[in-house]
Amino acid sequence: MKAIQKRLVGATALAVMTLSGAAVAQMQLEEVVVTAQKRAESAQDVPVALTAISGDAIENMGIGNMGDLTQMSSSLTVQESGNRNESPVSIRGIGTFSYAIGVEPSVSVIIDEVPVATTGQAFANLADVERVEVLRGPQSTLFGKNASAGVINIVTKNPSEEFEGSVEVTGADDDYYRFAGSVSGPISDSVGFRLNAYYDDFGGNIENALGGDDLQATESQGVRAKVRFDASQDLTVTVTADYNELDQTFSASTFREVSPDAQWLKNFGLGVSQDVWFSGIGLKAGEDNFKGASSTTPHSASEDYSVAVKVEYQLGEHSVTSITGWRNWEYVNTTDLDGAADLFGSSWDMSSLYEIDQITQEIRIASPASDTFEYVAGLWYSQSDYDRGFVR
């Protein structure tokens, strides 16, 4: 009986170990491949503090733009404002808070290995993305551009070997809906393509007491096309072109409490009681007030074009890469300075106009993978032309 009992206990223990081993195998995470060191590597093998966010996670979390990435990376902070050029991005609390047009941000944003000149360009929609890497700490050596605080590396999906497609339709209250779709596949034995488009619209949630559309609304749309050409076993050329458009309206002040002594535009000699002024336009301050008043709708609009050509050549065991990028960004931001009043017979507002034209070129060579010694060497060039104007 003792021998039988021992065998039963041993069999039970073996069964538990087998089941535990199967459970552990099922719980193992899928390997995440990143390019934080300019070569494809497992995230576990990269000696860089980073957070890798997969495209599936981005879709499941409903992440629509760069501001939403803070849900996935606790070290990332995005302070969005009405002016995209005044929306600093920081990592570990370190970022650039100077809004001069010629100041490069200390957190660099890279899209398909091509950096953007200013953070404002990076607020486009995150559609058809393979992964996003948030690299913490100085990254200037490998990424070529000012990146003393870190890098946000956005990698979009490449053409697939077989035909595939997807469609995403989202609707919610407060007049929000989104459409995104992509199609990819081979054109021939050596050429593949990928095409994706998106449209995102939010109707706004602040009512303008002076009429018109609701404020704090956003509408964005864009398209990206990729063509990959395998010229030979050692040579691959990828051409990427995209266009993004973003239109936003911003909120007028929604007053919660007003002092009885407050006077509207007293400095301009009007001296009208704030409550009297609000009553005249049907606005009442309070905790439940979701109305603002603006005679000129505060808004911004941007257009972004880019083309990138990536050439990859396998030179023996070494890989040689050339990336040529061109990007143009036009942005206008209009602010209503006098609120509901039309001073001096017309609305008093200001528009800031931006245009940035950027050309970049990178050439690098990477050694084969090794457990003892690896290197990356290269050259990087950038030229950016900035124009900024004001209309008051």
Phi, psi and omega in degrees: 000322179294321180295318179296319180297318179297318180294321179294317178298316179298319179294320179296315179298319179297320179296318179297317179297320180295315179296320179296319178298320178295320179295319178297319180298321180289332183274351180297134182282148176293140182296132179258120179263129182232167179236037183294338179244029177065024173209151181285119182216159172292139181301332181288340183264000184264121181278051180229137176287110184214159171237121180256124183245118182284161178297324178296319178295322179298317179291316183294327180276354181069031180285119185255332180212180187296328179299332180282346182296342179297341176293334186255344182229110185291338181276351184265132178231131178235117180258088183286141177222180180295336180252119183299329178282357176239040178237079187292147175247132180227151176236128185057032178080003181251127179198188180252123182244023172256129187258014178297143187298331184266005181267122179278141181290146179282345169257110184271140177251123182247127177242113183052046174071012176242120182284153173265150185287326182219151185299330181303332179290339189272002183273015177291170185291139176271086182245140177056049183261135177284314178191164174232129178249125175255107183260124184263139179093173184302133181227016188295329186299311185269339184256002167072334184252163178306113182213054185288339181257335180154183184223141167251107186258109182258123181242118179271164185288145179266166175303143182267160181281337178236158181294134178207160178202161179209151177224133178235126177233125182231137175223146180211174178288181185060028173060053177242135171207156185215141174230137175213140180210153178213154176216141184208156178162181180277144171265322176211188180295336185243356184234131175231160183222161171213133180226128176222153179215156179213156173216128185228130184218130173232124190286349180101157182224012176241119182278135176273117183296340179269006177096177181093189182291157176295152180267168182065043178255155180222135174223126180222152178204156181187170180212145177224138178233136177232137174232127181244127184239115176271089185294326177204184179295334184253348188237127178227135179238127178238126178246127181236131175227137178214161179219133178227141179227134183223128176232132181221147166246148184248167186276138165281162183299129176255095187292131177262327183209139181228130178293142179300336181273355184292139177236136183282121176055046180299324182295343179261011176081010181279314174058038180265136178303139181299317181296320178296318181296316179297319181298325181294337180247012176074033181241132181232121179293144179170172182295333182260015182280117174240034176244143171233179180219122180211122180283332172244123184295118176291124186206168173216156179213141180219151173228135185226124177241145175206150174222135178224139178238120180246124179245123180241129182228131179267106182259090187066235177268355179266151176245130179249131184230135174235130180231119178248125183231143173227134180216135177234133181228125176241134187215137176228136181231125182244128181241134177272111186275336183252010175063235185277351185269146171253089184289142175057029175087000178208163180290141181256104183219175182219139176240133174254130183245131179232145167212129180232127177242122189230138174234132178229151176216128178231136174228128181214159175231137182237137179286163176293159179296139182207151177276348186246323185206125176224155177209157172228130178227149180182182178233148181218136183225143178216140173224124181234131176251125185247137171230134176217137179219167179230143173234122179238000000 
